């Protein structure tokens, strides 16, 4: 039985990952933005995107 292998990095707020030596993917929490043959291509794509910050639900402090 083999164990899945995950390679994951972050660039400009995006996840750059590969599972089981498959294609490299550039993702946010809810979207896959691109798939690439090499890590360098995926990192270059992530670097060319504007910085990403996830939108959090901020509740107003009620006193």
C-alpha positions, 0 to 999 in steps of 0.5 A: 500500500502506498502513501500519497505524497503532497508537496505544498508551497505558498507564493503571494498567498496562493497554494502551489501544490503537487500530489503524487508527483502529478502536475503542479497546481496553483490554487486558492481555498476555493479555486484552481487557477492553473495546472503546470508541468513543472514547479518553476512554471507554477511558481512563476505563474503564482508570482505574476498574480496580484497578492491574494488574501482570503476574505474573512468574515469579520464581525463588528464588536458589539458592546 
